Structures are given as structure tokens and as C-alpha cells.
Amino acid sequence: MSSTTLPSPGEKAPSFGTDHLDLAELGYDQQLHRSLGKYASFAAGFSFVSILTTIFQLFGLGFSFGGPAFFFTWPLVFLGQFMVALNFAELAARYPISGAIYQWSRRMGGEIIGWFAGWFMIIAQIVTASAAAIALQVVLPSIWSGLQFVGEDTALTSADGAANAVILGSILLVLTTTINCIGVNWMSRINSIGVTCEIVGVIALVLVFFTHAERGPQVVFDTGAPGADPGYIWAWIVSGLMAAYVMVGFGSAGELAEETHNPRRVAPRTIRLALSASALGGGLMIVGALMAAPSLTDGNLATQGLPYVIDSILSSPWGTVLLIDVAIAVFICTLAIQTAASRLMFSMARDGRLPASTILSKVNSRTGTPIAPSVLIGFVCVAILAVNVGNSAIFTTLSSVCIVLIYLAYLMVTVPLLVQRLKGWPHGGRQATPISAEEKLFTLGKFGIPVNIAAVLYGGLMVINLSWPRAEIFNPTGEFPLLQWAAPLTVIAVVLAGIACLPRGRTHPKPVTIGA
């Protein structure tokens, strides 16, 4: 096992030899098995976003606030996130290391900023994995009633549904944990097959929607019922939370960089492609659903979302096939999130930045995977699921808040990166890259500063929008007034916990040398 120190400004950039020598010059041994190709790298990012899972769950949220015109929040959020993705792609080309957000943040902003970026992401990914796993309750009992083990009410908000969701989610997490422990080859094969099924399902669903259209695409200009005071624009801004919840996790290709062949070129491309493909497929799904919905005014589209449209236009066998495809998407989404979280935890532990780092940084020599992080994350995810039994509103609120943590972690990359750009990065400042090497890497060139500024402004505005204490989002039933302030309170709690856990008095070992 080895770790690294931050190279001083102007230090020689990594060479472009074989992947394991390249990694050694960044300060790490090749411990993980490097076996992923271009499609597997793309699948990691695409399955984390998992539009078939997330839009299936969240379509009603966007429509209920903004009506059909909520569609326009989708391309707007995509443009903002694409600015972030472009910055991530540039960093992925220069630092193809597991624990991408943490590694990029610490290299641009220093150890403390890097620590908190990694801390935020670990917590967010663990809760997000739990939220993805619990989505099986929305799908499986509809496929076969025998999968409703507790009571008869399948609604996720009911006592029976909440308890059954914990059972189904726990089974799923046991499976994903096992797959992650077996090895990255099995993970990538299963993930790639699942992504292929999801892509086929998205295409099929879009075709079904467009061939059963009740109205034209101009429906996206319909604002529906006017928003409550102070006006429609505020309702439309709230509806944008749906897109904000969906389009995260596209940087997972960077998390698997140490297991990817030629990651300096593959990871930047797949980060951009995963987000772009998700945005295109998701946008077509939203437009198609609005065109094919039997009614836009009967309230069903807001309360039931896509299942309402699907049930109305598909016969039972085809509807069941589609639900099976959604279940596959939920499975690979959970697998991808847990995999990304385990690599982040491994990367931080390898640098001695977590408690029990020696155990968490150990890589199984046979499977080439960090088993302890996968097992720990799986266990914590199951424990978090239990919160849903007591109060599903708390679980939903917690899941929403974790998206805020992801956006904050993104800002802890893009803000320090902008500071370094203003000092001359990538040709000058911290971790400068020589011009000769720069020509071989993905670069934003003269657009770097404006794109970076756009990413920072977007991220800041979105954090405010996501964190705003809205009762209709965080306390829809009105039973728990404190939940309305869940976002800022949770962020404060996570920061305080991070300060308590912040490693003190630890230094990084010297970087390994080639051949060490």
C-alpha cells in the first residue's frame, strides 16, 4: 500500500507510459485490477444517473409544481451540469485516480477542502444508494404481488409499504455488496448488461409514448394551473428540483479511473457522454409522457407520474416487461452508486484520511477490489433503510438533502479549480501541466475560465434552490415543521461531524517511485 503528497507547484507532470507506471508517477501503486474498457466506463456514469429509475420516480414531482412547462428546467439543469462535467473531464485527464471528487478537490484546494469534499460525497452516496434500493418497492410488488411480504398496502408511504421496502432494499444491497466483493469484472459485466437493458427500455418507452401521442410537442409551453403566490416562476423553479435530483453522479467514470484502460482519454469522454446521453434520453421521455398522457388536468399525472401514462397505453404483458426493465435499472443504479462510494472510501483511506484506514484501504489480491469499504457501505445503507419504517417522510427528506451535499462537493472542486485557473492552471500554479503534455489531454483551452465561472455560478444557485426551506418539499404533510429546515440543519450537522472526524497530525507518506 502506498500514498502520496501534494506535488509542489511546477512539479513534473506524469508521463504517458503504461497505465500502471502513469499511476505510480501520481504517487500510487496499481492495486486495483485494471480491466474496464470504454463501454464499462460509460456504463458506470450512465447507471448512476439512471434516468429510467429516477424519472420513473420523480416525474410527478416536477409536473405537480410546474405543469408541462416544467420540461424547460431539464435542458437548463443539463447546461449547468454540463459546465461542471467539462471541468471534471479536464481534471479526469490529469488526475485519473480513484476517489475522483476527493482527489481533484485536494489537489486544487488543499487537504482540508479535499477532506470535506470527500466527506460530503461519502455521506451523500451512501444515502443515495439507500434511496435507490428502496425504489424497488415502487416496482416489484406491481410485477408480482408475492413480492409484497408485509401486509397488502404497497404504497411506499404506508406502514406496510415502508416495511416491505426495507426488506426488498436490504436484499438488493446484499446482492450489490456481494458483486462488489467478487470483483470489478463481475461488476462491470453486470452493470454493462443492465445499462444496455436500460437504454433499450428508454428507447422503447420513448417510441411507445410518441406513437400513442394525444397532443403535439407544443404541450411543453403549457404552464398548467397557475402557480401559487408569488407567481408561476417560483413554482417553476421548484419543479426544477426534479432535474437537479436526477442529473448527478455522471463523474463515476472518474471514480473507476484506476480500473480503466487508458483512463486519461477514456474517463473525460465518458463523463461528458454519460451526462449527455442521460439528458437526451430523459428529455425525450418527459416530452413523450406529456404528449401521451390521457389527461393533463385530472391530477393523476402529478400524483402517479409515469406509471399512470404507461398503465393507460400499454396492455398488461408489455407493461410488466417495462416494469421488469425498470427493476433492472434500479438494481444497476444501486450497484453503481455503491461501487463509486466504495472507491471513494478506499481512496481516502489509502491516504490515511479515515478511521480504520489500514483496513479500509486493503485490496484483496485475488479479486482486486477493496472489500471492507463495500461491506461497510452495504451495512450502513441497510441501517439507513430502517429509518423508512418509522417515518418515510424523514427518509424522503434525508434523500433530498443528500443531493445538496453532492452539489456542495461539486462546488468544492469547481471553486478551487477556478482559483487555480486564475493563477495560470493548467500551465501554471498548483500542479501545473507542461504545454507539451497538455496538448495530449482534453482541455478547455481559452474557454476554461468562462466555463469554470459558469459552473461555479450554477452550482451556487442550485445549492440555494435545493436548500431553500420549502414545506411542500421537506414537510408536505405539515406534521413535522422542523423538517422544513432539514437541508441547512443537515449541512451544519455534517460539517460539524466532519470537523470532529477531520484527521489531525497525519502526514502523507512520500510518493512511490516507478518500479517501487
C-alpha positions in Angstrom: 0.0 0.0 0.0 1.2 3.5 -0.7 0.0 7.0 -0.6 1.1 10.4 -1.8 1.9 14.0 -1.0 0.8 17.0 -3.0 3.4 17.8 -5.5 4.7 21.4 -5.3 3.7 23.9 -8.0 5.6 23.4 -11.2 6.5 19.7 -10.4 6.9 17.5 -13.4 3.6 16.2 -14.8 3.0 12.5 -15.1 4.4 10.8 -18.2 2.1 9.0 -20.7 3.5 5.5 -20.5 1.6 2.4 -19.5 -1.3 2.9 -17.1 0.3 1.4 -14.0 3.5 3.5 -14.5 1.4 6.5 -15.0 -0.4 5.9 -11.7 2.9 5.3 -10.0 4.1 8.8 -11.0 0.9 10.2 -9.4 2.1 8.5 -6.2 0.2 5.2 -6.0 0.7 1.5 -6.6 -1.5 -0.3 -9.0 -3.6 -2.3 -6.5 -7.0 -2.4 -8.2 -7.4 -4.6 -11.2 -7.3 -2.6 -14.4 -9.8 -4.3 -16.7 -12.5 -1.8 -17.7 -13.0 -0.6 -21.3 -14.8 2.3 -22.8 -18.3 0.9 -22.6 -17.9 -0.2 -19.0 -16.6 3.3 -18.1 -19.6 4.9 -19.8 -22.0 2.5 -18.1 -20.7 3.5 -14.6 -21.8 7.1 -15.2 -25.0 6.3 -17.1 -26.2 3.8 -14.5 -25.5 6.2 -11.6 -27.8 8.8 -13.2 -30.2 6.0 -14.3 -32.9 8.1 -16.0 -35.3 5.1 -16.2 -35.2 4.8 -12.4 -35.1 8.5 -11.4 -37.6 9.9 -13.9 -39.9 7.0 -13.2 -39.8 8.1 -9.5 -39.7 11.9 -9.8 -41.7 12.9 -12.9 -44.7 13.6 -10.7 -42.7 16.0 -8.6 -41.7 18.2 -11.5 -45.2 18.2 -13.1 -47.0 18.8 -9.9 -45.3 22.2 -9.4 -44.6 23.5 -12.9 -47.2 21.7 -15.2 -46.0 20.6 -18.7 -43.7 23.6 -18.9 -41.5 22.1 -16.2 -39.8 20.4 -19.1 -37.7 23.5 -19.7 -36.0 23.0 -16.3 -34.5 19.8 -17.8 -32.3 21.4 -20.5 -31.4 24.3 -18.1 -30.1 21.9 -15.5 -28.3 19.9 -18.1 -26.5 23.0 -19.4 -25.4 23.9 -15.8 -24.3 20.4 -15.1 -22.5 20.1 -18.4 -20.4 23.1 -17.4 -19.5 21.1 -14.3 -18.8 18.0 -16.4 -16.4 19.8 -18.7 -14.3 20.9 -15.7 -14.5 17.3 -14.3 -13.4 16.0 -17.7 -10.3 18.3 -17.7 -9.4 17.1 -14.2 -10.0 13.4 -15.0 -7.5 13.7 -17.8 -4.8 14.9 -15.5 -5.6 13.0 -12.3 -7.1 9.6 -13.2 -7.3 8.4 -9.6 -10.0 6.6 -7.6 -11.9 8.9 -5.3 -12.1 11.5 -8.1 -14.0 14.3 -6.3 -11.8 14.0 -3.2 -8.6 13.7 -5.2 -9.4 16.6 -7.5 -10.5 18.8 -4.7 -7.4 18.2 -2.5 -5.1 18.8 -5.4 -6.8 22.1 -6.3 -7.7 23.4 -2.8 -5.6 21.5 -0.3 -6.1 18.8 2.3 -8.9 20.4 4.3 -11.1 21.2 1.3 -10.4 17.8 -0.1 -11.3 16.1 3.1 -14.7 17.8 3.3 -15.4 17.2 -0.4 -14.8 13.5 0.2 -16.8 13.5 3.4 -19.8 15.1 1.8 -19.7 12.7 -1.1 -19.4 9.6 1.0 -22.4 10.5 3.1 -24.4 11.6 0.1 -23.6 8.4 -1.9 -24.5 6.1 1.0 -27.9 7.7 1.5 -28.4 7.9 -2.3 -27.7 4.2 -2.6 -30.3 3.5 0.1 -32.8 5.7 -1.7 -32.2 3.9 -5.0 -32.6 0.5 -3.3 -35.9 1.5 -1.7 -37.3 2.3 -5.1 -37.8 -1.5 -5.7 -40.9 -1.1 -3.6 -42.4 1.1 -6.4 -41.8 -1.6 -9.0 -41.6 -5.3 -7.8 -45.0 -5.6 -6.0 -46.6 -4.3 -9.2 -44.9 -7.1 -11.2 -45.9 -9.9 -8.7 -48.0 -9.5 -5.6 -45.9 -12.3 -4.0 -43.1 -9.8 -3.5 -45.2 -7.8 -1.0 -44.1 -9.7 2.1 -45.6 -7.4 4.6 -49.4 -6.6 4.6 -51.2 -5.6 1.4 -50.7 -1.9 1.0 -47.8 -1.4 -1.5 -47.7 2.4 -1.2 -44.2 3.5 -0.1 -45.8 6.0 2.4 -47.9 3.3 4.1 -46.7 1.3 7.1 -46.9 -2.0 5.1 -45.2 -0.5 2.1 -42.4 1.1 4.1 -41.6 -2.1 5.9 -41.6 -4.1 2.7 -39.4 -1.6 1.1 -36.8 -2.2 3.7 -36.9 -5.9 3.1 -36.6 -5.6 -0.7 -33.9 -2.9 -0.4 -31.9 -4.9 2.0 -32.0 -8.0 -0.3 -30.8 -5.8 -3.1 -28.0 -4.3 -1.1 -26.8 -7.7 -0.1 -26.6 -8.6 -3.8 -24.8 -5.5 -4.8 -22.3 -5.8 -1.9 -21.6 -9.4 -2.9 -21.0 -8.4 -6.5 -18.7 -5.6 -5.4 -16.7 -8.0 -3.3 -16.4 -10.7 -6.0 -14.5 -8.3 -8.3 -14.7 -5.4 -10.8 -15.0 -7.8 -13.7 -18.3 -9.2 -12.5 -19.5 -5.7 -11.5 -18.7 -4.3 -14.9 -20.3 -7.2 -16.8 -23.5 -7.0 -14.8 -23.5 -3.2 -15.0 -22.9 -3.1 -18.8 -25.7 -5.7 -19.4 -28.0 -3.7 -17.2 -27.2 -0.4 -18.9 -27.8 -2.0 -22.3 -31.2 -3.2 -21.0 -31.9 0.3 -19.6 -31.0 2.0 -22.9 -33.2 -0.4 -24.8 -36.0 0.3 -22.3 -35.7 4.0 -22.7 -35.8 3.8 -26.5 -38.8 1.5 -26.4 -40.6 3.7 -23.9 -40.0 6.9 -25.9 -41.3 5.1 -29.1 -44.4 3.9 -27.2 -45.1 7.4 -26.0 -44.6 9.1 -29.3 -46.8 6.5 -31.2 -49.6 7.0 -28.6 -49.5 10.8 -28.5 -52.7 12.6 -27.6 -51.2 16.0 -28.3 -48.3 17.6 -30.0 -44.9 18.6 -28.6 -46.1 22.2 -28.1 -47.6 20.9 -24.9 -44.3 21.8 -23.2 -45.3 25.5 -23.5 -48.4 24.9 -21.3 -47.8 26.1 -17.7 -50.8 24.2 -16.4 -52.5 25.6 -13.4 -51.0 28.9 -12.3 -48.5 28.7 -9.5 -49.5 29.9 -6.1 -48.5 33.4 -4.9 -45.9 34.9 -5.6 -46.4 33.6 -9.1 -45.7 30.8 -11.6 -42.0 31.4 -11.9 -41.5 30.3 -8.3 -43.5 27.2 -8.9 -41.4 26.5 -12.0 -38.1 27.0 -10.0 -39.3 24.4 -7.5 -40.2 22.0 -10.4 -36.5 22.2 -11.4 -35.6 20.1 -8.3 -36.7 17.1 -10.3 -34.0 17.6 -12.9 -31.5 18.5 -10.2 -32.1 15.3 -8.3 -31.7 13.2 -11.5 -28.5 14.6 -13.2 -25.9 13.8 -10.6 -23.3 11.0 -10.5 -22.0 11.4 -14.1 -18.5 11.6 -12.7 -18.5 8.0 -11.7 -16.1 7.2 -14.6 -13.5 9.2 -12.7 -14.1 7.0 -9.6 -13.1 3.9 -11.6 -10.1 5.5 -13.3 -7.6 3.2 -11.7 -9.6 0.2 -13.1 -10.0 1.6 -16.6 -7.6 1.2 -19.5 -6.2 4.5 -20.8 -8.2 6.5 -18.3 -6.7 9.9 -19.3 -8.6 9.7 -22.6 -11.5 7.4 -21.7 -12.7 9.0 -18.5 -13.0 12.6 -19.8 -15.0 11.3 -22.8 -17.3 9.1 -20.8 -18.0 11.7 -18.2 -19.4 14.0 -20.9 -21.1 11.2 -22.8 -22.9 9.7 -19.8 -24.4 13.1 -18.9 -25.3 14.0 -22.5 -26.9 10.6 -23.2 -28.9 10.8 -20.0 -30.1 14.3 -20.8 -31.2 13.3 -24.3 -33.0 10.2 -23.3 -34.6 11.8 -20.2 -35.7 14.8 -22.2 -37.4 12.6 -24.8 -39.1 10.6 -22.0 -40.5 13.7 -20.5 -41.8 15.2 -23.7 -43.2 11.8 -24.8 -45.0 11.3 -21.5 -46.6 14.8 -21.7 -47.7 14.0 -25.2 -49.1 10.6 -24.4 -50.8 11.2 -21.1 -54.6 10.7 -21.3 -55.2 13.9 -19.3 -53.1 16.7 -18.0 -55.7 18.1 -15.7 -57.2 15.1 -13.8 -54.4 15.1 -11.2 -53.2 11.6 -11.9 -50.1 12.8 -13.7 -48.9 14.7 -10.7 -49.7 12.0 -8.2 -48.8 8.9 -10.1 -46.3 10.2 -12.7 -45.0 7.9 -15.5 -46.8 4.7 -14.2 -50.1 6.5 -14.9 -49.2 7.1 -18.5 -47.7 3.6 -19.0 -50.7 1.8 -17.5 -53.1 3.8 -19.7 -51.4 2.9 -23.0 -49.8 -0.5 -22.5 -51.5 -3.8 -22.1 -50.6 -5.8 -19.0 -47.8 -8.1 -20.6 -45.9 -5.2 -22.1 -46.4 -3.0 -19.0 -44.9 -5.9 -17.0 -41.9 -6.2 -19.3 -41.3 -2.5 -18.9 -41.6 -2.7 -15.1 -39.0 -5.5 -15.1 -36.7 -3.2 -17.1 -37.2 -0.5 -14.5 -36.4 -3.0 -11.8 -33.1 -3.8 -13.6 -32.4 -0.1 -13.8 -32.9 0.2 -10.0 -30.6 -2.7 -9.5 -27.7 -1.4 -11.6 -28.2 2.2 -10.3 -27.8 0.9 -6.7 -24.8 -1.2 -7.8 -23.1 1.8 -9.5 -23.6 4.2 -6.6 -22.3 1.6 -4.1 -19.2 0.9 -6.3 -18.5 4.6 -6.6 -18.8 5.1 -2.9 -16.5 2.2 -2.1 -13.8 3.5 -4.4 -14.1 7.0 -2.8 -13.8 5.5 0.7 -10.8 3.3 -0.4 -9.1 6.4 -1.9 -9.5 8.4 1.3 -8.4 5.5 3.5 -5.3 4.9 1.3 -4.3 8.5 2.1 -4.9 7.8 5.8 -7.8 10.2 6.0 -10.4 7.9 7.6 -10.7 6.0 10.8 -9.6 2.4 10.4 -7.7 3.4 7.2 -5.5 0.3 7.3 -8.5 -2.0 7.0 -10.5 0.2 4.6 -7.5 0.6 2.2 -6.7 -3.1 1.9 -7.3 -4.6 -1.5 -8.0 -8.3 -1.9 -5.1 -9.7 -4.1 -7.4 -12.2 -5.8 -10.4 -10.0 -6.7 -8.5 -6.7 -6.9 -11.3 -4.9 -5.1 -11.4 -3.1 -1.7 -13.8 -5.5 0.1 -14.0 -3.7 3.5 -15.4 -0.4 2.1 -18.1 -2.3 0.1 -19.2 -4.3 3.1 -19.2 -1.3 5.4 -21.2 0.8 2.9 -23.7 -2.1 2.4 -24.2 -2.4 6.1 -24.7 1.3 6.7 -27.1 1.5 3.7 -29.3 -1.2 5.3 -29.2 0.6 8.6 -30.4 3.8 6.9 -33.2 2.0 5.2 -34.6 1.2 8.7 -35.4 4.9 9.1 -38.1 4.4 6.4 -40.1 2.1 8.7 -40.5 4.7 11.4 -41.2 7.7 9.1 -41.0 7.6 5.3 -41.2 11.4 5.3 -37.9 11.6 7.2 -36.3 9.2 4.7 -37.5 11.2 1.7 -36.3 14.4 3.3 -32.9 12.9 4.1 -32.5 11.7 0.5 -33.3 15.1 -0.8 -30.8 16.8 1.5 -28.1 14.5 0.3 -28.4 15.9 -3.2 -27.4 19.2 -1.6 -24.3 17.6 -0.2 -23.4 16.3 -3.7 -23.7 19.8 -5.2 -21.6 21.2 -2.3 -18.9 18.6 -3.0 -19.0 19.6 -6.7 -18.5 23.2 -5.7 -15.5 22.2 -3.6 -13.9 21.1 -6.9 -15.0 23.9 -9.2 -14.3 26.8 -6.9 -10.7 25.8 -6.0 -10.2 24.9 -9.7 -11.3 28.4 -10.7 -8.8 29.9 -8.2 -6.0 27.8 -9.8 -7.1 28.8 -13.3 -6.7 32.4 -12.4 -3.2 31.6 -11.3 -2.4 30.0 -14.7 -3.6 26.4 -14.3 -3.1 24.0 -16.2 0.2 25.6 -17.3 1.0 27.3 -14.0 0.0 27.4 -10.4 -0.6 24.3 -8.3 0.1 21.0 -10.1 0.9 22.7 -13.4 0.9 20.7 -16.6 3.6 21.4 -19.2 2.3 22.7 -22.6 3.8 19.7 -24.4 1.8 17.3 -22.2 -1.3 19.5 -22.2 -1.6 19.0 -26.0 -2.3 15.4 -25.5 -5.1 15.8 -22.9 -8.7 17.0 -23.1 -8.6 20.7 -22.4 -11.0 23.7 -22.4 -8.2 26.0 -23.5 -9.3 29.6 -23.6 -12.8 28.7 -22.6 -11.6 27.3 -19.3 -12.2 30.3 -17.1 -15.7 31.3 -18.5 -16.8 27.6 -18.4 -15.5 27.3 -14.8 -17.2 30.6 -13.8 -20.5 29.3 -15.2 -20.1 26.0 -13.3 -19.5 27.8 -10.0 -22.4 30.2 -10.5 -24.8 27.4 -11.5 -23.6 25.3 -8.5 -24.1 28.1 -6.0 -27.6 28.9 -7.3 -28.6 25.3 -7.3 -27.4 24.8 -3.7 -29.6 27.7 -2.7 -32.6 26.3 -4.6 -32.1 22.8 -3.2 -31.7 24.0 0.4 -34.5 26.6 0.5 -36.8 25.6 3.4 -39.9 24.7 1.4 -42.6 23.0 3.4 -44.0 21.4 0.2 -40.7 19.6 -0.4 -39.4 18.8 3.1 -42.6 18.7 5.1 -45.5 18.0 2.7 -47.8 16.6 5.4 -47.2 19.5 7.8 -46.7 17.1 10.7 -43.0 17.9 11.3 -42.3 21.6 11.0 -38.6 21.1 11.8 -38.2 19.1 8.6 -38.8 22.2 6.6 -35.3 23.3 7.7 -33.8 19.9 7.1 -31.3 21.0 4.4 -29.5 23.8 6.2 -29.6 21.9 9.5 -28.3 18.7 8.0 -25.5 20.5 6.2 -24.5 22.1 9.5 -24.6 18.7 11.3 -22.5 17.1 8.5 -19.9 19.9 8.7 -19.7 19.6 12.5 -19.3 15.9 12.3 -16.7 16.4 9.6 -14.7 18.7 11.8 -14.8 16.1 14.6 -13.6 13.4 12.3 -11.0 15.6 10.4 -7.6 13.8 10.6 -5.1 15.7 12.7 -1.4 15.4 12.9 -1.2 12.9 10.0 1.2 13.3 7.1 1.1 11.5 3.8 4.0 9.1 3.1 6.3 10.0 0.3 5.1 9.1 -3.2 6.3 5.8 -4.6 8.8 5.8 -7.4 8.4 3.9 -10.6 9.2 0.3 -10.0 8.9 0.5 -6.2 
